[in-house]
């Protein structure tokens, strides 16, 4: 059994993990990569073989009940910058292990790792050593909906009887993945014009859709794709396991109410700051991102070029006193800029790495979990940054019965329209007689995806909204998950917006890089 030493909720790195045998992964000097066989063996020596369950009510209740080895484990206390999370799951290891790594995926989908935080001194978050991922064990699980009152979700680090391999666990070759890689960050645009997972990149918006990720991730020639149902599955599964509630906003509200737009108070030349009133500056958070535009016409839409033509997605580095009743908001722009009082300063989705200084699950500030202004981190993964994340391997299709979730298990078959590569799951999002929000009741399993179904009120079930076009809209739509700067209470892990065409782009739509989209399909037997 692994001997796990807690480090206050931070992603558990190998220098703090000792296997029973003292085993360490081995690097191939010729390739500079760790051998996958040694990584698989390393994770195997850290297994505990436990099954962690959660009973998820099918009705209006939000609270879940931890079961099996999960029973009796307290929920974590989220942290913030300067205050580490208190996370009992640090001491569990097994299914909850995760490691910061540099690496990626080969064209056949096989993952690789070149650097591991805590082992390699030159591991880097900034992209200088490649994309940044959370490496986890390949999990085994079960979603048992046979009980009338609840579904039981079970996860384990071991292939035990009655468990299935997790979504996308199998490669197209039929071999099981030696481990899983999940993007640590929201997708940013690299210098090569492709989507990447690097700290410091602004979130890629205005050009991202279901269709665009096919090119941006070069799905036809690589092992990469936009965010998949399997990436989404991991975050939802970890949340249900650790926090035992269907209502994700009861723990982390996410960046759902952070839409501010201000005219500068003073004109300046050659600066990296904007002067605002005290009241305006009080609404902003150091580390968040903003855009500044010359605002040469009346539109305040963040998608309009003149509202972000000075800078776009720059981070606030500090907010300082300027004059009586005024504050100077400083930004991390490479070049200085001019400011006029007719310009427009607007909040943007947060950029990648905004939570790097947070030790464990948590947010930036002490009240960030409930403020609705901040993203959160769980299992090392930054979530709900203020823009919807489109799932690149899902198409919502309404053939007259409602918007059905259709999943593509191998992203090599990504297409700009619904094809035979997309498998109908039989799960339909709430759909009515009008274009509308529908509050969902409970999660269910949909052929590789976890989605919420049923319809209740804002005080019931998941508390999250699904927005769909009316039943008479015979069309395909992209699957936009999570929420954005103004989604409010509709947002959360189970929120879906399904009224955008497959090619729709906007400032509120993003995605993230996936290294696990190439899959052999939905295998269930352990």
VOMIBA-287322 format. One record per residue (C-alpha): residue number from 1; x, z, y. Coordinates in Angstrom, 3 decimals, m for minus. Each point is the difference from the previous one (the first is absolute). Last residue first. Layout:
{NUM, {X, Z, Y}}
...
***
This chain:
{526, {m13.798, m15.881, m5.060}}
{525, {m2.665, m2.711, m0.063}}
{524, {m1.392, m1.209, 3.302}}
{523, {1.763, m3.184, 1.053}}
{522, {m1.357, m1.704, 3.125}}
{521, {2.132, m3.030, 0.617}}
{520, {3.598, m0.982, m0.668}}
{519, {0.996, 0.864, 3.532}}
{518, {1.837, m1.381, 3.004}}
{517, {m1.325, 2.033, 2.917}}
{516, {2.429, 2.873, m0.498}}
{515, {2.558, m0.525, 2.780}}
{514, {m2.565, 0.227, 2.796}}
{513, {0.651, m0.443, 3.706}}
{512, {m2.513, 1.502, 2.388}}
{511, {m3.130, m1.151, 1.804}}
{510, {m1.210, m0.312, 3.593}}
{509, {m3.295, m0.635, 1.817}}
{508, {m0.957, 1.668, 3.326}}
{507, {1.743, m2.545, 2.223}}
{506, {m2.021, m2.719, m1.670}}
{505, {0.233, m2.562, m2.786}}
{504, {m2.809, m1.665, m1.965}}
{503, {1.149, m2.281, m2.818}}
{502, {m2.030, 1.416, m2.860}}
{501, {m3.065, 0.351, 2.222}}
{500, {m0.750, 3.386, 1.535}}
{499, {m3.175, 2.001, m0.739}}
{498, {1.284, 2.268, m2.756}}
{497, {1.274, 3.148, 1.674}}
{496, {0.893, 2.636, m2.571}}
{495, {0.363, 3.772, 0.439}}
{494, {0.831, 1.971, m3.139}}
{493, {3.341, 1.413, 1.230}}
{492, {m1.484, 0.891, 3.360}}
{491, {m1.902, m1.559, 2.895}}
{490, {m3.728, 0.091, 0.811}}
{489, {0.565, 3.236, 1.910}}
{488, {1.978, m1.739, 2.740}}
{487, {0.661, m3.720, m0.413}}
{486, {1.591, m0.284, 3.468}}
{485, {3.730, m0.203, m0.685}}
{484, {m0.363, m1.557, m3.442}}
{483, {m1.561, 0.618, m3.423}}
{482, {1.046, 0.407, m3.624}}
{481, {m0.393, m3.289, m1.826}}
{480, {m0.816, m3.585, 0.942}}
{479, {m1.138, m2.028, m3.029}}
{478, {m0.293, m3.664, 0.989}}
{477, {m3.341, m1.812, m0.153}}
{476, {m1.615, m2.730, m2.073}}
{475, {m3.413, m1.389, 0.857}}
{474, {m3.744, m0.061, m0.644}}
{473, {m1.256, 2.064, 2.931}}
{472, {m3.597, 0.733, m1.066}}
{471, {0.993, 3.509, m1.062}}
{470, {1.022, 0.953, 3.515}}
{469, {3.669, 0.252, 0.893}}
{468, {1.908, 3.044, m1.152}}
{467, {1.494, 3.088, 1.595}}
{466, {0.996, 2.802, m2.368}}
{465, {0.101, 3.445, 1.565}}
{464, {1.680, 3.218, m1.020}}
{463, {m1.564, 3.486, m0.403}}
{462, {1.230, m0.240, m3.625}}
{461, {m3.085, 1.728, m1.302}}
{460, {m2.321, 1.273, 2.698}}
{459, {0.017, 0.976, 3.672}}
{458, {0.200, m3.552, 1.339}}
{457, {m3.047, m0.860, m2.086}}
{456, {m0.562, m1.451, m3.455}}
{455, {0.520, m3.278, m1.804}}
{454, {1.502, m0.740, m3.371}}
{453, {3.464, m1.401, m0.599}}
{452, {3.612, 0.847, 0.823}}
{451, {2.948, m2.024, m1.231}}
{450, {2.896, 0.621, m2.408}}
{449, {1.490, m3.292, m1.105}}
{448, {1.442, m1.339, m3.240}}
{447, {m3.289, m1.170, m1.505}}
{446, {m2.349, 1.903, 2.293}}
{445, {0.210, 3.764, m0.544}}
{444, {m2.428, 2.102, 1.980}}
{443, {0.186, 2.187, 3.069}}
{442, {m3.071, 1.820, 1.299}}
{441, {m2.661, 0.099, 2.684}}
{440, {0.539, m2.797, 2.502}}
{439, {m1.148, m0.114, 3.625}}
{438, {m1.356, m3.493, 0.763}}
{437, {0.886, m1.789, 3.228}}
{436, {m2.072, m3.042, 0.888}}
{435, {m0.645, m3.736, 0.021}}
{434, {m3.672, 0.007, m0.934}}
{433, {m2.129, m0.140, m3.153}}
{432, {2.379, 2.205, m1.943}}
{431, {3.288, 0.012, m1.927}}
{430, {1.812, 3.002, m1.500}}
{429, {3.140, m1.353, m1.666}}
{428, {m0.529, m1.668, m3.381}}
{427, {1.946, 0.886, m3.139}}
{426, {m0.375, m2.587, m2.774}}
{425, {3.773, m0.390, m0.127}}
{424, {0.173, m3.779, 0.448}}
{423, {3.509, m1.151, m0.808}}
{422, {1.879, m2.068, 2.582}}
{421, {2.341, m2.559, m1.565}}
{420, {m3.065, m2.182, m0.665}}
{419, {m0.018, m0.879, 3.677}}
{418, {m1.449, 1.453, 3.217}}
{417, {1.625, m1.580, 3.031}}
{416, {3.314, 0.226, 1.854}}
{415, {1.747, 0.575, m3.310}}
{414, {2.281, 2.551, m1.632}}
{413, {0.893, m0.976, m3.587}}
{412, {3.527, 1.433, 0.147}}
{411, {m1.897, 3.133, 0.976}}
{410, {m0.680, 0.812, m3.636}}
{409, {m2.996, 2.299, m0.492}}
{408, {m2.256, m1.782, 2.506}}
{407, {m2.983, 2.274, 0.620}}
{406, {m3.580, m0.917, 0.972}}
{405, {m2.045, 2.804, 1.611}}
{404, {m3.609, m1.138, 0.343}}
{403, {m1.777, m0.315, 3.346}}
{402, {m3.724, 0.010, m0.743}}
{401, {m2.302, m1.678, m2.523}}
{400, {m0.235, m3.441, 1.608}}
{399, {3.349, m1.532, m0.908}}
{398, {1.808, 2.460, 2.231}}
{397, {3.740, 0.021, m0.607}}
{396, {2.545, 2.556, 1.181}}
{395, {3.496, m1.295, m0.692}}
{394, {2.780, 2.321, m1.089}}
{393, {3.700, m0.610, m0.724}}
{392, {1.282, 0.087, 3.573}}
{391, {m1.673, 3.279, 0.884}}
{390, {m0.294, 0.095, 3.790}}
{389, {1.198, 3.154, 1.735}}
{388, {m2.184, 0.999, 2.954}}
{387, {1.932, 1.110, 3.071}}
{386, {0.651, 3.407, 1.571}}
{385, {2.815, 1.169, m2.275}}
{384, {m2.189, 1.092, m2.875}}
{383, {2.754, 0.913, m2.475}}
{382, {3.761, 0.641, m0.151}}
{381, {1.169, 0.475, m3.597}}
{380, {2.364, 2.863, m0.931}}
{379, {m2.426, 1.483, m2.546}}
{378, {m2.567, 0.237, 2.791}}
{377, {0.763, m0.741, 3.643}}
{376, {m2.540, 0.029, 2.799}}
{375, {m0.926, m2.146, 2.965}}
{374, {m0.839, 1.677, 3.298}}
{373, {m2.744, m0.089, 2.615}}
{372, {m2.973, 1.323, m1.976}}
{371, {0.974, 3.509, 1.219}}
{370, {m0.548, 1.720, m3.363}}
{369, {3.248, m0.531, m1.919}}
{368, {1.908, m0.411, 3.257}}
{367, {m0.623, 3.550, 1.184}}
{366, {3.590, 1.190, m0.546}}
{365, {1.462, m3.370, 0.942}}
{364, {1.435, m2.948, m1.909}}
{363, {m2.110, 0.107, m3.168}}
{362, {0.304, 1.354, m3.514}}
{361, {1.020, m0.278, m3.620}}
{360, {3.680, 0.854, m0.344}}
{359, {2.575, 0.705, 2.740}}
{358, {m1.078, m2.064, 3.005}}
{357, {2.937, m1.549, 1.868}}
{356, {m0.601, m3.435, m1.523}}
{355, {m3.646, 0.069, 1.110}}
{354, {0.129, m2.771, 2.626}}
{353, {2.183, m1.995, m2.387}}
{352, {m2.034, m3.185, 0.238}}
{351, {m1.896, m0.415, 3.269}}
{350, {m3.251, 1.584, 1.178}}
{349, {m2.913, m2.285, 0.860}}
{348, {m0.137, m0.725, 3.732}}
{347, {m1.039, 1.994, 3.097}}
{346, {m0.550, m2.034, 3.139}}
{345, {1.751, m0.367, 3.384}}
{344, {m1.596, m2.511, 2.360}}
{343, {1.720, m1.500, 3.051}}
{342, {m1.621, m0.024, 3.470}}
{341, {2.139, 2.935, 1.131}}
{340, {3.061, m2.154, m0.538}}
{339, {2.897, 0.756, m2.349}}
{338, {3.303, m1.805, m0.484}}
{337, {1.977, 0.061, m3.226}}
{336, {3.251, 1.313, m1.445}}
{335, {1.314, m1.421, m3.232}}
{334, {0.292, 1.336, m3.545}}
{333, {m3.301, 1.893, 0.286}}
{332, {m0.136, 3.583, m1.312}}
{331, {m2.660, 1.229, 2.446}}
{330, {m0.243, 2.778, 2.608}}
{329, {m3.273, 1.459, 1.373}}
{328, {0.565, 1.503, 3.454}}
{327, {m2.583, 2.617, 0.957}}
{326, {m2.079, 0.566, 3.141}}
{325, {m2.008, 2.794, 1.626}}
{324, {2.862, 1.055, 2.260}}
{323, {2.858, m2.355, m0.672}}
{322, {1.854, m1.223, m3.066}}
{321, {m0.234, 2.517, m2.852}}
{320, {1.082, m1.488, m3.322}}
{319, {m1.540, m1.732, m3.016}}
{318, {2.588, m1.086, m2.560}}
{317, {0.932, m2.756, m2.445}}
{316, {m3.345, m1.815, m0.027}}
{315, {0.357, m2.886, m2.390}}
{314, {m0.274, m3.683, 0.885}}
{313, {m2.713, m1.921, m1.881}}
{312, {m0.187, m2.928, 2.395}}
{311, {1.873, m0.326, 3.283}}
{310, {m0.551, m1.892, 3.248}}
{309, {m2.318, m2.672, m1.473}}
{308, {m2.344, 2.488, m1.734}}
{307, {m3.245, m0.200, 1.983}}
{306, {0.710, m3.531, 1.232}}
{305, {m0.062, m1.194, m3.621}}
{304, {m3.598, 1.060, m0.711}}
{303, {m0.310, 1.796, m3.352}}
{302, {0.076, 3.396, 1.692}}
{301, {m3.299, m0.864, 1.655}}
{300, {m0.131, 1.257, 3.595}}
{299, {m1.304, m3.295, 1.337}}
{298, {m0.191, m0.344, 3.799}}
{297, {2.903, m2.314, 0.810}}
{296, {3.711, 0.240, 0.757}}
{295, {0.507, 3.115, m2.099}}
{294, {3.787, 0.029, 0.364}}
{293, {0.110, 1.702, m3.384}}
{292, {1.384, 3.191, m1.483}}
{291, {m0.303, 0.991, m3.658}}
{290, {0.228, 3.457, m1.546}}
{289, {1.460, 1.844, m2.978}}
{288, {m0.025, 3.622, m1.107}}
{287, {3.180, 2.050, m0.215}}
{286, {m0.912, 2.314, 2.883}}
{285, {m3.762, 0.404, 0.036}}
{284, {m2.390, m1.088, 2.757}}
{283, {m3.201, 1.639, 1.291}}
{282, {1.907, 2.354, 2.312}}
{281, {1.515, m3.055, 1.709}}
{280, {m3.419, m0.955, 1.365}}
{279, {m0.766, 3.477, 1.338}}
{278, {3.439, 0.354, 1.585}}
{277, {m0.438, m3.323, 1.763}}
{276, {2.090, m2.923, m1.151}}
{275, {3.431, m1.438, 0.858}}
{274, {1.322, m2.632, m2.407}}
{273, {3.542, 0.042, m1.305}}
{272, {2.896, m2.198, m1.048}}
{271, {0.854, m1.099, 3.549}}
{270, {1.236, m3.059, 1.900}}
{269, {m2.554, 0.001, 2.828}}
{268, {m2.787, 2.492, 0.676}}
{267, {m3.682, m0.017, 1.031}}
{266, {m1.706, 3.413, m0.184}}
{265, {m3.136, 1.377, m1.664}}
{264, {0.085, m2.385, m2.946}}
{263, {m3.469, m1.206, m1.081}}
{262, {m1.139, 1.712, m3.187}}
{261, {m1.414, m0.859, m3.420}}
{260, {m0.625, 2.559, m2.741}}
{259, {m1.243, m0.553, m3.566}}
{258, {1.220, 2.818, m2.221}}
{257, {m3.042, 1.036, m2.037}}
{256, {0.653, m1.152, m3.594}}
{255, {3.680, 0.731, m0.660}}
{254, {m0.465, 2.013, m3.191}}
{253, {m2.480, 2.863, m0.379}}
{252, {2.184, 1.722, m2.586}}
{251, {m1.452, 2.892, m2.036}}
{250, {m3.747, m0.198, 0.665}}
{249, {0.602, m3.670, 0.777}}
{248, {0.670, m0.655, m3.688}}
{247, {m3.535, 1.012, m0.984}}
{246, {m0.086, m0.545, m3.775}}
{245, {1.686, 3.358, m0.458}}
{244, {2.514, 1.493, m2.398}}
{243, {3.079, 0.138, 2.273}}
{242, {2.824, m0.674, m2.460}}
{241, {m1.654, m2.082, m2.707}}
{240, {m2.470, m1.825, 2.247}}
{239, {2.769, m0.808, 2.479}}
{238, {2.405, m1.144, m2.694}}
{237, {m2.618, m2.298, m1.480}}
{236, {m0.937, m1.461, 3.391}}
{235, {3.641, m0.655, 0.903}}
{234, {0.771, m1.550, m3.403}}
{233, {m3.134, m2.153, m0.157}}
{232, {0.732, m1.640, 3.374}}
{231, {3.360, m1.222, m1.268}}
{230, {m1.732, m1.172, m3.198}}
{229, {m2.765, m1.722, 1.969}}
{228, {2.664, m2.056, 1.698}}
{227, {1.751, m0.087, 3.378}}
{226, {1.409, m3.430, 0.805}}
{225, {2.146, m1.741, m2.544}}
{224, {3.483, 0.099, m1.470}}
{223, {1.585, m1.122, m3.278}}
{222, {1.096, m3.233, 1.579}}
{221, {m0.703, m3.735, 0.016}}
{220, {m3.764, m0.466, 0.368}}
{219, {m0.527, 3.395, 1.657}}
{218, {2.170, m0.853, 2.979}}
{217, {m0.816, 3.356, 1.647}}
{216, {m0.897, m1.498, 3.394}}
{215, {m1.287, m3.160, m1.659}}
{214, {m2.575, 1.562, m2.335}}
{213, {m0.384, 2.840, 2.513}}
{212, {m1.677, m2.474, 2.372}}
{211, {m3.032, m0.541, m2.236}}
{210, {m1.122, 3.625, m0.294}}
{209, {0.722, 0.416, 3.692}}
{208, {2.910, 0.829, 2.315}}
{207, {0.914, m1.841, 3.200}}
{206, {m1.372, 2.331, 2.695}}
{205, {1.896, 2.986, m1.475}}
{204, {3.395, 0.783, m1.534}}
{203, {0.602, 3.753, 0.460}}
{202, {3.015, 0.516, 2.213}}
{201, {3.225, 0.270, m2.000}}
{200, {2.019, 3.212, 0.292}}
{199, {0.059, 0.972, m3.672}}
{198, {0.014, m3.034, m2.253}}
{197, {m2.609, m1.279, m2.500}}
{196, {0.060, m3.761, 0.480}}
{195, {m2.229, m3.016, 0.617}}
{194, {1.803, m3.300, 0.538}}
{193, {1.106, m1.746, 3.204}}
{192, {3.676, 0.303, m0.956}}
{191, {0.575, 2.442, 2.861}}
{190, {m2.518, 2.318, m1.637}}
{189, {m3.693, 0.338, 0.814}}
{188, {m1.351, 3.434, m0.852}}
{187, {m2.246, 1.164, m2.834}}
{186, {m1.011, 3.647, m0.044}}
{185, {2.675, 2.249, m1.413}}
{184, {1.065, 1.688, m3.231}}
{183, {m0.880, m3.050, m2.043}}
{182, {m0.765, 1.052, m3.579}}
{181, {2.381, m0.624, m2.909}}
{180, {m1.013, 0.867, m3.567}}
{179, {2.237, 0.814, m2.956}}
{178, {1.285, m1.584, m3.227}}
{177, {m2.883, m2.486, 0.254}}
{176, {m1.712, m0.712, m3.292}}
{175, {0.835, m3.261, m1.687}}
{174, {m2.786, m2.550, m0.425}}
{173, {2.056, m2.797, 1.584}}
{172, {m2.333, 0.002, 3.018}}
{171, {1.135, 3.592, 0.631}}
{170, {m2.119, 2.928, m1.141}}
{169, {m0.579, 3.096, 2.107}}
{168, {m2.138, m2.004, 2.423}}
{167, {m2.773, 2.633, m0.106}}
{166, {1.033, 3.169, m1.869}}
{165, {0.591, m0.107, m3.744}}
{164, {m3.026, 1.388, m1.730}}
{163, {m0.472, 3.485, m1.467}}
{162, {m1.912, 0.973, m3.150}}
{161, {3.083, 0.993, m1.958}}
{160, {2.969, 0.857, 2.254}}
{159, {2.302, m2.509, 1.646}}
{158, {1.896, 2.551, 2.184}}
{157, {0.290, 0.642, 3.756}}
{156, {m3.611, 1.094, 0.055}}
{155, {m3.153, m0.673, 1.989}}
{154, {m3.646, 0.927, m0.585}}
{153, {m3.040, m0.937, 2.101}}
{152, {m3.251, 1.458, m1.259}}
{151, {m3.265, m1.493, 1.207}}
{150, {m2.852, 2.337, 0.862}}
{149, {m3.643, 0.879, m0.547}}
{148, {m1.181, m2.202, m2.858}}
{147, {3.264, 0.227, m1.921}}
{146, {1.258, m3.290, m1.446}}
{145, {1.933, m0.996, 3.151}}
{144, {3.476, 0.560, m1.470}}
{143, {2.755, m1.441, 2.180}}
{142, {3.134, 0.439, m2.101}}
{141, {3.688, m0.024, 0.813}}
{140, {3.553, m0.819, m0.921}}
{139, {2.579, m0.184, 2.757}}
{138, {3.088, m2.136, 0.491}}
{137, {2.347, 2.547, 1.528}}
{136, {0.471, m0.243, 3.740}}
{135, {2.368, m1.830, 2.352}}
{134, {m1.117, 0.173, 3.628}}
{133, {1.262, m3.092, 1.736}}
{132, {2.264, m1.192, 2.810}}
{131, {0.905, m3.659, 0.407}}
{130, {3.604, m1.062, 0.257}}
{129, {3.256, 1.850, 0.626}}
{128, {0.088, m0.572, 3.773}}
{127, {m3.780, 0.292, 0.003}}
{126, {m0.159, 3.155, 2.143}}
{125, {m0.637, 2.580, m2.721}}
{124, {3.503, m0.068, m1.423}}
{123, {1.825, 1.043, m3.184}}
{122, {3.697, m0.146, 0.832}}
{121, {0.799, 3.432, m1.406}}
{120, {m1.477, m1.006, m3.344}}
{119, {m1.170, 2.895, m2.174}}
{118, {m2.269, 2.011, 2.325}}
{117, {m2.105, m2.997, 0.973}}
{116, {0.261, m2.623, m2.696}}
{115, {1.527, m3.417, 0.643}}
{114, {m0.139, m3.332, m1.850}}
{113, {m3.304, 0.202, m1.873}}
{112, {m1.654, m2.872, m1.848}}
{111, {m3.541, m0.902, m1.027}}
{110, {m0.863, m2.816, m2.427}}
{109, {m2.762, m2.132, 1.543}}
{108, {1.186, m3.331, m1.418}}
{107, {1.319, m0.916, 3.471}}
{106, {2.153, 3.148, 0.141}}
{105, {m1.395, 3.106, 1.680}}
{104, {1.392, 2.394, 2.583}}
{103, {2.649, 2.596, 0.707}}
{102, {0.895, 2.824, 2.322}}
{101, {m1.193, 3.403, m1.186}}
{100, {m1.846, 3.157, 1.084}}
{99, {m1.024, 1.951, m3.101}}
{98, {m3.342, 1.160, m1.340}}
{97, {m0.942, 2.524, m2.674}}
{96, {m3.685, 0.949, m0.173}}
{95, {m0.670, m1.127, m3.574}}
{94, {2.825, 2.174, m1.288}}
{93, {1.227, 2.331, 2.721}}
{92, {m2.134, 3.139, 0.079}}
{91, {2.073, 2.036, 2.444}}
{90, {m0.505, m2.444, 2.838}}
{89, {m3.686, 0.056, m0.920}}
{88, {m0.303, 3.447, 1.594}}
{87, {0.400, m1.649, 3.414}}
{86, {0.599, 2.056, 3.123}}
{85, {0.707, m2.711, 2.569}}
{84, {3.044, 0.435, 2.190}}
{83, {m0.334, 1.130, 3.635}}
{82, {2.284, m1.670, 2.553}}
{81, {m1.960, m3.260, 0.114}}
{80, {m3.255, 0.631, m1.826}}
{79, {m1.072, 1.581, m3.275}}
{78, {m3.022, m0.235, m2.243}}
{77, {m0.975, 3.091, m2.005}}
{76, {m0.176, m1.170, m3.600}}
{75, {m3.075, 0.757, m2.102}}
{74, {0.519, 2.850, m2.430}}
{73, {0.639, m0.662, m3.682}}
{72, {m2.511, 2.025, m2.026}}
{71, {m1.372, m2.917, m1.969}}
{70, {2.329, m3.004, 0.123}}
{69, {1.184, 0.554, m3.557}}
{68, {m3.555, m0.736, m1.164}}
{67, {m2.468, m0.212, 2.895}}
{66, {m0.140, 0.087, 3.786}}
{65, {m3.536, 0.005, 1.314}}
{64, {m1.141, m2.460, 2.664}}
{63, {m1.652, 0.848, 3.314}}
{62, {m2.029, m2.754, 1.664}}
{61, {m3.448, 0.546, m1.500}}
{60, {m2.520, m2.820, 0.529}}
{59, {m0.043, m1.221, m3.587}}
{58, {2.507, m1.271, m2.570}}
{57, {2.144, 3.122, 0.218}}
{56, {3.742, m0.550, m0.637}}
{55, {1.464, 2.351, m2.612}}
{54, {3.767, m0.051, 0.509}}
{53, {2.606, 0.033, m2.723}}
{52, {3.738, 0.414, m0.467}}
{51, {1.249, m0.658, m3.527}}
{50, {3.402, 1.466, m0.799}}
{49, {2.782, m1.795, m1.855}}
{48, {2.765, 1.673, 2.038}}
{47, {2.101, m3.098, 0.553}}
{46, {3.381, 0.268, 1.726}}
{45, {2.024, m1.328, m2.941}}
{44, {m2.308, m3.029, m0.043}}
{43, {0.695, m0.647, 3.665}}
{42, {3.732, m0.228, m0.738}}
{41, {m0.634, m2.210, m3.032}}
{40, {m2.041, m2.433, 2.092}}
{39, {2.710, m0.034, 2.671}}
{38, {2.647, m0.573, m2.689}}
{37, {m1.903, m2.932, m1.487}}
{36, {m0.640, m1.430, 3.439}}
{35, {3.707, m0.207, 0.650}}
{34, {0.837, 1.156, 3.482}}
{33, {0.914, m2.967, 2.140}}
{32, {3.301, m0.979, 1.587}}
{31, {m0.069, m3.140, m2.125}}
{30, {3.469, 0.072, m1.568}}
{29, {0.460, 3.757, 0.274}}
{28, {m3.169, 0.688, m1.974}}
{27, {m1.148, 3.448, 1.117}}
{26, {m0.915, 2.770, m2.438}}
{25, {m2.824, 2.498, 0.376}}
{24, {0.838, 3.698, m0.430}}
{23, {m0.617, 2.225, m3.018}}
{22, {0.669, 3.727, 0.317}}
{21, {m1.589, 0.380, m3.423}}
{20, {m2.919, 2.171, 1.068}}
{19, {m0.288, m2.072, 3.123}}
{18, {1.267, 1.347, 3.286}}
{17, {m1.790, m0.869, 3.207}}
{16, {1.133, 1.102, 3.451}}
{15, {2.811, m2.565, 0.272}}
{14, {m2.533, m2.508, m1.314}}
{13, {m2.281, 0.068, 3.041}}
{12, {m3.414, 1.651, 0.085}}
{11, {m1.908, m1.536, 2.911}}
{10, {m0.143, 2.913, 2.439}}
{9, {m2.449, 2.807, m0.751}}
{8, {2.151, 2.977, 0.837}}
{7, {3.013, m0.830, m2.112}}
{6, {m1.229, 1.338, m3.314}}
{5, {2.392, 0.028, m2.938}}
{4, {m1.337, m1.726, m3.092}}
{3, {1.529, 0.790, m3.391}}
{2, {m1.254, m2.848, m2.172}}
{1, {m1.204, 0.737, m3.516}}
***
